Amino acid sequence: MARELRIAIAITYLERWPGGPRDTVSLIDRHGEIVLTYAKMHTCDFDPVEATCTPGDSFPVCTLETAQGPVKVGAMICYDREFPESARLLMLEGAELILVPNVCDMELNFIAQVRTRAIENMVAIALTNYAPPDANGHSIAFDPIAFTEQGSRDSLVIEAGEPEGVYLASFDLEAIREYRARESWGNAFRKPHRYGLLVEQRVEDPFVRVNIHGERYQSSER
């Protein structure tokens, strides 16, 4: 279908995997070639069904060749967007656009998360959500341009309604790239040599949780 319509298509599926399936998205380019496959890293390990899935272990980025030129694309899936590390790693890998397949009610706070991920990493984000009854629709897209010479701006590109449909989110990549080349977010002024605590395995109260078996949750085992 991608080759016939000359468009890129991203599809989600359960990928067969040793030890348990992966929650996966693949991006197919307009020539019909798979150019990116990503498995959800932040599986909902508090959910008995999703806890049986095998988490992914990286955030790959591909170069998607489009009719308007190449664009660097990455992906995160649903719960991934609730972790700033997900979009940050994709930005560090060079992503300009992040695709987010999603299935949960997109309410005020979750929408604000997506806006923040776009702005703080200077990436465009397009999130597609299930329609009722599985979720509440409201697929959404943001570009990262929070400020112009005229001041603050709303970076919302589109917010869909609840029904199923095809919704167009149009990004001005030239403007986004110019913005990324001059603004202060993304990787411009980070201080990773100060962030050692971010990669420690230690978890203390009030964040100690148990897994679906009632045992203390060990993230290193997932």
PyRosetta script that sets phi, psi and omega in degrees:
from pyrosetta import init, pose_from_sequence

init()
pose = pose_from_sequence("MARELRIAIAITYLERWPGGPRDTVSLIDRHGEIVLTYAKMHTCDFDPVEATCTPGDSFPVCTLETAQGPVKVGAMICYDREFPESARLLMLEGAELILVPNVCDMELNFIAQVRTRAIENMVAIALTNYAPPDANGHSIAFDPIAFTEQGSRDSLVIEAGEPEGVYLASFDLEAIREYRARESWGNAFRKPHRYGLLVEQRVEDPFVRVNIHGERYQSSER")
pose.set_psi(1, -41.2)
pose.set_omega(1, 178.5)
pose.set_phi(2, -61.2)
pose.set_psi(2, -42.8)
pose.set_omega(2, -179.9)
pose.set_phi(3, -68.0)
pose.set_psi(3, -40.0)
pose.set_omega(3, -178.3)
pose.set_phi(4, -67.1)
pose.set_psi(4, -41.3)
pose.set_omega(4, -177.1)
pose.set_phi(5, -90.3)
pose.set_psi(5, -9.5)
pose.set_omega(5, -179.6)
pose.set_phi(6, 60.2)
pose.set_psi(6, 42.3)
pose.set_omega(6, 175.4)
pose.set_phi(7, -133.1)
pose.set_psi(7, 155.1)
pose.set_omega(7, 173.7)
pose.set_phi(8, -82.1)
pose.set_psi(8, 141.5)
pose.set_omega(8, -179.4)
pose.set_phi(9, -132.2)
pose.set_psi(9, 132.6)
pose.set_omega(9, 173.5)
pose.set_phi(10, -106.7)
pose.set_psi(10, 130.5)
pose.set_omega(10, 179.2)
pose.set_phi(11, -125.7)
pose.set_psi(11, 147.2)
pose.set_omega(11, 177.1)
pose.set_phi(12, -110.8)
pose.set_psi(12, 150.8)
pose.set_omega(12, -177.0)
pose.set_phi(13, -167.2)
pose.set_psi(13, 165.0)
pose.set_omega(13, 170.2)
pose.set_phi(14, -87.1)
pose.set_psi(14, 117.8)
pose.set_omega(14, -176.2)
pose.set_phi(15, -92.8)
pose.set_psi(15, 127.2)
pose.set_omega(15, 176.6)
pose.set_phi(16, -59.7)
pose.set_psi(16, 131.9)
pose.set_omega(16, -175.1)
pose.set_phi(17, -153.5)
pose.set_psi(17, 143.1)
pose.set_omega(17, 178.7)
pose.set_phi(18, -57.4)
pose.set_psi(18, 130.5)
pose.set_omega(18, 177.4)
pose.set_phi(19, 89.2)
pose.set_psi(19, -13.6)
pose.set_omega(19, -179.2)
pose.set_phi(20, 150.8)
pose.set_psi(20, 147.3)
pose.set_omega(20, -176.1)
pose.set_phi(21, -66.4)
pose.set_psi(21, 160.9)
pose.set_omega(21, 174.6)
pose.set_phi(22, -108.6)
pose.set_psi(22, 144.8)
pose.set_omega(22, 174.6)
pose.set_phi(23, -85.8)
pose.set_psi(23, 106.1)
pose.set_omega(23, -161.8)
pose.set_phi(24, -127.4)
pose.set_psi(24, 148.3)
pose.set_omega(24, 169.9)
pose.set_phi(25, -124.8)
pose.set_psi(25, 137.8)
pose.set_omega(25, 173.9)
pose.set_phi(26, -121.0)
pose.set_psi(26, 139.6)
pose.set_omega(26, 177.4)
pose.set_phi(27, -106.2)
pose.set_psi(27, 122.8)
pose.set_omega(27, -179.7)
pose.set_phi(28, -107.3)
pose.set_psi(28, 127.6)
pose.set_omega(28, -177.4)
pose.set_phi(29, -80.6)
pose.set_psi(29, 178.7)
pose.set_omega(29, -174.5)
pose.set_phi(30, -71.4)
pose.set_psi(30, -5.7)
pose.set_omega(30, 174.9)
pose.set_phi(31, -97.6)
pose.set_psi(31, -0.1)
pose.set_omega(31, 179.0)
pose.set_phi(32, 87.8)
pose.set_psi(32, 14.4)
pose.set_omega(32, -179.4)
pose.set_phi(33, -101.7)
pose.set_psi(33, 137.5)
pose.set_omega(33, 174.4)
pose.set_phi(34, -75.0)
pose.set_psi(34, 118.7)
pose.set_omega(34, -176.4)
pose.set_phi(35, -110.6)
pose.set_psi(35, -10.9)
pose.set_omega(35, 179.6)
pose.set_phi(36, -153.9)
pose.set_psi(36, 133.7)
pose.set_omega(36, 170.0)
pose.set_phi(37, -132.6)
pose.set_psi(37, 123.9)
pose.set_omega(37, -178.7)
pose.set_phi(38, -128.0)
pose.set_psi(38, 133.4)
pose.set_omega(38, 175.6)
pose.set_phi(39, -106.4)
pose.set_psi(39, 133.9)
pose.set_omega(39, -176.5)
pose.set_phi(40, -54.0)
pose.set_psi(40, 122.1)
pose.set_omega(40, -179.4)
pose.set_phi(41, -82.6)
pose.set_psi(41, -48.0)
pose.set_omega(41, -177.1)
pose.set_phi(42, -89.0)
pose.set_psi(42, 73.9)
pose.set_omega(42, 176.2)
pose.set_phi(43, -65.8)
pose.set_psi(43, 149.2)
pose.set_omega(43, 179.4)
pose.set_phi(44, -78.6)
pose.set_psi(44, 82.6)
pose.set_omega(44, -172.7)
pose.set_phi(45, -73.5)
pose.set_psi(45, -1.8)
pose.set_omega(45, 173.0)
pose.set_phi(46, -88.5)
pose.set_psi(46, -6.1)
pose.set_omega(46, -178.9)
pose.set_phi(47, -102.0)
pose.set_psi(47, 125.0)
pose.set_omega(47, -175.1)
pose.set_phi(48, -57.6)
pose.set_psi(48, -33.4)
pose.set_omega(48, -179.9)
pose.set_phi(49, -76.5)
pose.set_psi(49, -51.5)
pose.set_omega(49, -175.4)
pose.set_phi(50, -70.1)
pose.set_psi(50, -23.2)
pose.set_omega(50, 177.9)
pose.set_phi(51, -66.4)
pose.set_psi(51, -14.3)
pose.set_omega(51, 176.0)
pose.set_phi(52, -84.1)
pose.set_psi(52, -9.1)
pose.set_omega(52, 179.6)
pose.set_phi(53, -79.6)
pose.set_psi(53, 152.2)
pose.set_omega(53, 175.4)
pose.set_phi(54, -88.1)
pose.set_psi(54, 121.9)
pose.set_omega(54, -179.9)
pose.set_phi(55, -69.4)
pose.set_psi(55, 149.8)
pose.set_omega(55, 170.1)
pose.set_phi(56, -71.4)
pose.set_psi(56, 169.4)
pose.set_omega(56, -175.5)
pose.set_phi(57, -128.4)
pose.set_psi(57, 9.7)
pose.set_omega(57, 178.6)
pose.set_phi(58, -160.9)
pose.set_psi(58, 166.3)
pose.set_omega(58, 176.9)
pose.set_phi(59, -117.8)
pose.set_psi(59, 85.0)
pose.set_omega(59, -177.8)
pose.set_phi(60, -71.8)
pose.set_psi(60, 155.1)
pose.set_omega(60, 175.8)
pose.set_phi(61, -129.6)
pose.set_psi(61, 138.3)
pose.set_omega(61, 179.0)
pose.set_phi(62, -119.8)
pose.set_psi(62, 164.8)
pose.set_omega(62, 169.8)
pose.set_phi(63, -98.3)
pose.set_psi(63, 113.8)
pose.set_omega(63, 178.9)
pose.set_phi(64, -95.0)
pose.set_psi(64, 117.9)
pose.set_omega(64, 178.0)
pose.set_phi(65, -82.1)
pose.set_psi(65, 118.4)
pose.set_omega(65, 179.4)
pose.set_phi(66, -116.0)
pose.set_psi(66, 171.4)
pose.set_omega(66, 177.8)
pose.set_phi(67, -63.9)
pose.set_psi(67, -22.0)
pose.set_omega(67, 179.8)
pose.set_phi(68, -98.2)
pose.set_psi(68, 5.2)
pose.set_omega(68, -179.6)
pose.set_phi(69, 116.4)
pose.set_psi(69, 174.9)
pose.set_omega(69, -176.7)
pose.set_phi(70, -76.0)
pose.set_psi(70, 148.3)
pose.set_omega(70, 174.2)
pose.set_phi(71, -141.7)
pose.set_psi(71, 138.3)
pose.set_omega(71, 179.4)
pose.set_phi(72, -83.1)
pose.set_psi(72, 123.1)
pose.set_omega(72, -173.3)
pose.set_phi(73, -126.1)
pose.set_psi(73, 137.7)
pose.set_omega(73, 171.8)
pose.set_phi(74, -132.0)
pose.set_psi(74, -179.9)
pose.set_omega(74, -178.2)
pose.set_phi(75, -145.6)
pose.set_psi(75, 150.8)
pose.set_omega(75, 165.5)
pose.set_phi(76, -140.0)
pose.set_psi(76, 155.6)
pose.set_omega(76, -171.7)
pose.set_phi(77, -119.7)
pose.set_psi(77, 119.4)
pose.set_omega(77, 169.7)
pose.set_phi(78, 45.8)
pose.set_psi(78, -105.1)
pose.set_omega(78, -174.2)
pose.set_phi(79, -57.2)
pose.set_psi(79, -23.8)
pose.set_omega(79, 176.5)
pose.set_phi(80, -53.4)
pose.set_psi(80, -36.3)
pose.set_omega(80, -173.8)
pose.set_phi(81, -68.1)
pose.set_psi(81, -14.9)
pose.set_omega(81, 179.9)
pose.set_phi(82, -82.4)
pose.set_psi(82, -1.6)
pose.set_omega(82, 178.6)
pose.set_phi(83, -114.6)
pose.set_psi(83, 116.2)
pose.set_omega(83, -179.4)
pose.set_phi(84, -58.6)
pose.set_psi(84, -24.0)
pose.set_omega(84, -179.2)
pose.set_phi(85, -63.5)
pose.set_psi(85, -30.5)
pose.set_omega(85, -176.8)
pose.set_phi(86, -61.9)
pose.set_psi(86, -58.6)
pose.set_omega(86, -180.0)
pose.set_phi(87, -65.5)
pose.set_psi(87, -33.2)
pose.set_omega(87, 179.5)
pose.set_phi(88, -63.8)
pose.set_psi(88, -43.8)
pose.set_omega(88, 178.4)
pose.set_phi(89, -64.5)
pose.set_psi(89, -39.9)
pose.set_omega(89, 177.7)
pose.set_phi(90, -63.3)
pose.set_psi(90, -41.2)
pose.set_omega(90, 176.2)
pose.set_phi(91, -60.9)
pose.set_psi(91, -44.6)
pose.set_omega(91, -178.6)
pose.set_phi(92, -65.7)
pose.set_psi(92, -26.9)
pose.set_omega(92, 176.7)
pose.set_phi(93, -81.0)
pose.set_psi(93, -4.2)
pose.set_omega(93, 174.8)
pose.set_phi(94, 105.0)
pose.set_psi(94, 5.6)
pose.set_omega(94, -176.7)
pose.set_phi(95, -61.5)
pose.set_psi(95, 138.3)
pose.set_omega(95, 171.4)
pose.set_phi(96, -105.5)
pose.set_psi(96, -25.8)
pose.set_omega(96, -178.9)
pose.set_phi(97, -135.8)
pose.set_psi(97, 132.0)
pose.set_omega(97, 177.4)
pose.set_phi(98, -116.0)
pose.set_psi(98, 126.6)
pose.set_omega(98, 176.3)
pose.set_phi(99, -96.6)
pose.set_psi(99, 135.2)
pose.set_omega(99, -175.0)
pose.set_phi(100, -130.6)
pose.set_psi(100, 94.0)
pose.set_omega(100, 168.0)
pose.set_phi(101, -68.3)
pose.set_psi(101, 138.6)
pose.set_omega(101, -169.7)
pose.set_phi(102, -145.8)
pose.set_psi(102, 147.0)
pose.set_omega(102, 171.8)
pose.set_phi(103, -145.9)
pose.set_psi(103, 85.2)
pose.set_omega(103, 172.2)
pose.set_phi(104, -167.2)
pose.set_psi(104, 165.6)
pose.set_omega(104, 179.9)
pose.set_phi(105, -68.2)
pose.set_psi(105, 121.1)
pose.set_omega(105, 178.2)
pose.set_phi(106, -87.1)
pose.set_psi(106, 98.2)
pose.set_omega(106, -179.8)
pose.set_phi(107, -107.1)
pose.set_psi(107, -174.2)
pose.set_omega(107, -171.7)
pose.set_phi(108, -51.3)
pose.set_psi(108, -47.6)
pose.set_omega(108, -173.7)
pose.set_phi(109, -73.0)
pose.set_psi(109, -38.2)
pose.set_omega(109, 178.1)
pose.set_phi(110, -67.9)
pose.set_psi(110, -37.1)
pose.set_omega(110, 176.7)
pose.set_phi(111, -64.8)
pose.set_psi(111, -40.0)
pose.set_omega(111, 177.8)
pose.set_phi(112, -63.4)
pose.set_psi(112, -35.9)
pose.set_omega(112, 176.2)
pose.set_phi(113, -58.0)
pose.set_psi(113, -47.6)
pose.set_omega(113, -176.9)
pose.set_phi(114, -63.6)
pose.set_psi(114, -43.5)
pose.set_omega(114, 176.8)
pose.set_phi(115, -57.9)
pose.set_psi(115, -44.7)
pose.set_omega(115, -178.7)
pose.set_phi(116, -64.5)
pose.set_psi(116, -43.8)
pose.set_omega(116, 179.1)
pose.set_phi(117, -58.8)
pose.set_psi(117, -39.1)
pose.set_omega(117, 179.9)
pose.set_phi(118, -65.9)
pose.set_psi(118, -46.5)
pose.set_omega(118, -175.0)
pose.set_phi(119, -69.3)
pose.set_psi(119, -46.8)
pose.set_omega(119, -172.9)
pose.set_phi(120, -70.3)
pose.set_psi(120, -23.3)
pose.set_omega(120, 179.8)
pose.set_phi(121, -106.9)
pose.set_psi(121, -3.1)
pose.set_omega(121, -178.3)
pose.set_phi(122, 52.8)
pose.set_psi(122, 51.5)
pose.set_omega(122, 176.1)
pose.set_phi(123, -128.9)
pose.set_psi(123, 152.3)
pose.set_omega(123, 171.0)
pose.set_phi(124, -82.6)
pose.set_psi(124, 143.4)
pose.set_omega(124, 179.6)
pose.set_phi(125, -131.2)
pose.set_psi(125, 131.5)
pose.set_omega(125, 174.9)
pose.set_phi(126, -123.3)
pose.set_psi(126, 117.8)
pose.set_omega(126, -177.6)
pose.set_phi(127, -112.9)
pose.set_psi(127, 128.2)
pose.set_omega(127, 176.3)
pose.set_phi(128, -111.5)
pose.set_psi(128, 131.1)
pose.set_omega(128, -174.8)
pose.set_phi(129, -120.9)
pose.set_psi(129, 152.1)
pose.set_omega(129, 176.0)
pose.set_phi(130, -65.4)
pose.set_psi(130, 145.6)
pose.set_omega(130, 173.3)
pose.set_phi(131, -81.0)
pose.set_psi(131, 166.7)
pose.set_omega(131, 174.1)
pose.set_phi(132, -57.0)
pose.set_psi(132, 146.1)
pose.set_omega(132, 10.4)
pose.set_phi(133, -93.1)
pose.set_psi(133, -1.4)
pose.set_omega(133, -176.0)
pose.set_phi(134, -73.6)
pose.set_psi(134, -32.9)
pose.set_omega(134, 175.5)
pose.set_phi(135, -151.6)
pose.set_psi(135, -152.6)
pose.set_omega(135, -175.5)
pose.set_phi(136, -124.4)
pose.set_psi(136, 21.7)
pose.set_omega(136, -179.3)
pose.set_phi(137, 67.8)
pose.set_psi(137, -134.2)
pose.set_omega(137, 179.7)
pose.set_phi(138, 58.2)
pose.set_psi(138, 42.5)
pose.set_omega(138, 169.4)
pose.set_phi(139, -55.6)
pose.set_psi(139, 147.8)
pose.set_omega(139, -167.6)
pose.set_phi(140, -147.2)
pose.set_psi(140, 151.1)
pose.set_omega(140, 176.9)
pose.set_phi(141, -140.6)
pose.set_psi(141, 140.4)
pose.set_omega(141, 175.5)
pose.set_phi(142, -129.7)
pose.set_psi(142, 142.8)
pose.set_omega(142, 163.9)
pose.set_phi(143, -94.9)
pose.set_psi(143, 171.9)
pose.set_omega(143, -175.3)
pose.set_phi(144, -93.1)
pose.set_psi(144, 1.4)
pose.set_omega(144, -171.7)
pose.set_phi(145, -81.6)
pose.set_psi(145, 97.1)
pose.set_omega(145, -176.2)
pose.set_phi(146, -89.6)
pose.set_psi(146, -22.1)
pose.set_omega(146, -176.3)
pose.set_phi(147, -138.6)
pose.set_psi(147, 143.8)
pose.set_omega(147, 172.4)
pose.set_phi(148, -126.9)
pose.set_psi(148, -176.8)
pose.set_omega(148, 177.4)
pose.set_phi(149, -62.5)
pose.set_psi(149, -21.6)
pose.set_omega(149, 179.6)
pose.set_phi(150, -87.1)
pose.set_psi(150, -6.4)
pose.set_omega(150, 178.9)
pose.set_phi(151, 117.7)
pose.set_psi(151, -157.2)
pose.set_omega(151, -177.3)
pose.set_phi(152, -66.3)
pose.set_psi(152, 145.9)
pose.set_omega(152, 177.8)
pose.set_phi(153, -136.6)
pose.set_psi(153, 157.8)
pose.set_omega(153, 175.2)
pose.set_phi(154, -82.1)
pose.set_psi(154, 118.0)
pose.set_omega(154, -175.9)
pose.set_phi(155, -86.5)
pose.set_psi(155, 6.0)
pose.set_omega(155, 176.9)
pose.set_phi(156, -65.2)
pose.set_psi(156, 126.7)
pose.set_omega(156, 176.4)
pose.set_phi(157, -93.1)
pose.set_psi(157, -45.3)
pose.set_omega(157, 178.3)
pose.set_phi(158, -160.5)
pose.set_psi(158, 144.4)
pose.set_omega(158, 166.3)
pose.set_phi(159, -129.0)
pose.set_psi(159, 117.8)
pose.set_omega(159, -178.7)
pose.set_phi(160, -78.9)
pose.set_psi(160, 170.1)
pose.set_omega(160, 174.1)
pose.set_phi(161, -87.8)
pose.set_psi(161, -160.9)
pose.set_omega(161, -178.6)
pose.set_phi(162, -78.8)
pose.set_psi(162, -36.1)
pose.set_omega(162, -172.3)
pose.set_phi(163, -67.5)
pose.set_psi(163, 157.1)
pose.set_omega(163, 170.4)
pose.set_phi(164, -61.1)
pose.set_psi(164, 150.4)
pose.set_omega(164, 178.1)
pose.set_phi(165, 174.3)
pose.set_psi(165, 177.3)
pose.set_omega(165, 174.0)
pose.set_phi(166, -107.5)
pose.set_psi(166, 120.9)
pose.set_omega(166, -175.7)
pose.set_phi(167, -122.9)
pose.set_psi(167, 134.3)
pose.set_omega(167, -175.6)
pose.set_phi(168, -98.8)
pose.set_psi(168, 122.7)
pose.set_omega(168, 172.6)
pose.set_phi(169, -110.7)
pose.set_psi(169, 113.1)
pose.set_omega(169, -175.6)
pose.set_phi(170, -103.2)
pose.set_psi(170, 120.6)
pose.set_omega(170, -179.3)
pose.set_phi(171, -108.0)
pose.set_psi(171, 135.9)
pose.set_omega(171, 175.5)
pose.set_phi(172, -90.3)
pose.set_psi(172, 90.3)
pose.set_omega(172, -174.8)
pose.set_phi(173, -63.5)
pose.set_psi(173, -34.5)
pose.set_omega(173, 178.6)
pose.set_phi(174, -61.8)
pose.set_psi(174, -44.6)
pose.set_omega(174, 178.8)
pose.set_phi(175, -67.1)
pose.set_psi(175, -39.6)
pose.set_omega(175, 179.3)
pose.set_phi(176, -63.8)
pose.set_psi(176, -43.8)
pose.set_omega(176, -178.9)
pose.set_phi(177, -67.3)
pose.set_psi(177, -37.0)
pose.set_omega(177, 176.8)
pose.set_phi(178, -64.8)
pose.set_psi(178, -40.0)
pose.set_omega(178, 178.9)
pose.set_phi(179, -64.9)
pose.set_psi(179, -44.5)
pose.set_omega(179, 179.7)
pose.set_phi(180, -62.8)
pose.set_psi(180, -28.8)
pose.set_omega(180, -176.7)
pose.set_phi(181, -78.2)
pose.set_psi(181, -11.9)
pose.set_omega(181, -175.0)
pose.set_phi(182, -127.4)
pose.set_psi(182, -20.0)
pose.set_omega(182, -172.8)
pose.set_phi(183, -86.0)
pose.set_psi(183, 174.9)
pose.set_omega(183, -165.8)
pose.set_phi(184, -99.9)
pose.set_psi(184, 3.4)
pose.set_omega(184, -178.8)
pose.set_phi(185, -95.1)
pose.set_psi(185, -155.0)
pose.set_omega(185, -178.8)
pose.set_phi(186, 63.5)
pose.set_psi(186, -130.4)
pose.set_omega(186, -177.8)
pose.set_phi(187, -104.1)
pose.set_psi(187, 18.0)
pose.set_omega(187, -172.6)
pose.set_phi(188, -70.7)
pose.set_psi(188, -46.4)
pose.set_omega(188, -174.7)
pose.set_phi(189, -128.2)
pose.set_psi(189, 27.9)
pose.set_omega(189, 177.1)
pose.set_phi(190, -68.6)
pose.set_psi(190, 159.6)
pose.set_omega(190, 177.6)
pose.set_phi(191, -130.4)
pose.set_psi(191, 69.5)
pose.set_omega(191, -174.3)
pose.set_phi(192, -60.5)
pose.set_psi(192, -23.7)
pose.set_omega(192, 178.7)
pose.set_phi(193, -68.2)
pose.set_psi(193, -9.4)
pose.set_omega(193, 177.6)
pose.set_phi(194, -101.0)
pose.set_psi(194, 1.0)
pose.set_omega(194, -168.6)
pose.set_phi(195, -104.0)
pose.set_psi(195, 24.7)
pose.set_omega(195, -175.0)
pose.set_phi(196, -53.5)
pose.set_psi(196, -37.7)
pose.set_omega(196, -177.3)
pose.set_phi(197, -62.3)
pose.set_psi(197, -25.4)
pose.set_omega(197, -177.3)
pose.set_phi(198, -63.8)
pose.set_psi(198, -26.2)
pose.set_omega(198, -176.6)
pose.set_phi(199, -108.9)
pose.set_psi(199, 11.8)
pose.set_omega(199, 173.9)
pose.set_phi(200, -77.5)
pose.set_psi(200, 148.3)
pose.set_omega(200, -178.5)
pose.set_phi(201, -85.7)
pose.set_psi(201, -8.5)
pose.set_omega(201, -175.3)
pose.set_phi(202, -65.0)
pose.set_psi(202, 132.2)
pose.set_omega(202, 174.4)
pose.set_phi(203, -128.0)
pose.set_psi(203, 125.8)
pose.set_omega(203, -178.1)
pose.set_phi(204, -123.4)
pose.set_psi(204, 164.4)
pose.set_omega(204, 175.7)
pose.set_phi(205, -56.1)
pose.set_psi(205, 142.7)
pose.set_omega(205, 12.2)
pose.set_phi(206, -93.2)
pose.set_psi(206, 21.3)
pose.set_omega(206, -172.7)
pose.set_phi(207, -105.0)
pose.set_psi(207, 5.5)
pose.set_omega(207, 177.7)
pose.set_phi(208, -70.0)
pose.set_psi(208, 130.8)
pose.set_omega(208, 179.6)
pose.set_phi(209, -132.4)
pose.set_psi(209, 166.1)
pose.set_omega(209, 174.5)
pose.set_phi(210, -110.4)
pose.set_psi(210, 156.4)
pose.set_omega(210, 178.6)
pose.set_phi(211, -86.6)
pose.set_psi(211, -173.0)
pose.set_omega(211, -175.8)
pose.set_phi(212, -67.8)
pose.set_psi(212, -11.9)
pose.set_omega(212, 178.2)
pose.set_phi(213, -98.1)
pose.set_psi(213, 4.3)
pose.set_omega(213, -179.9)
pose.set_phi(214, 81.6)
pose.set_psi(214, 9.8)
pose.set_omega(214, 178.9)
pose.set_phi(215, -97.5)
pose.set_psi(215, 155.8)
pose.set_omega(215, 178.4)
pose.set_phi(216, -58.3)
pose.set_psi(216, 128.4)
pose.set_omega(216, -177.0)
pose.set_phi(217, -69.4)
pose.set_psi(217, 128.6)
pose.set_omega(217, 178.6)
pose.set_phi(218, -116.7)
pose.set_psi(218, 104.0)
pose.set_omega(218, -176.1)
pose.set_phi(219, -62.5)
pose.set_psi(219, -29.9)
pose.set_omega(219, -177.8)
pose.set_phi(220, -65.8)
pose.set_psi(220, -19.1)
pose.set_omega(220, 179.2)
pose.set_phi(221, -87.2)
pose.set_psi(221, -4.6)
pose.set_omega(221, -178.8)
pose.set_phi(222, -116.7)
pose.dump_pdb("model.pdb")
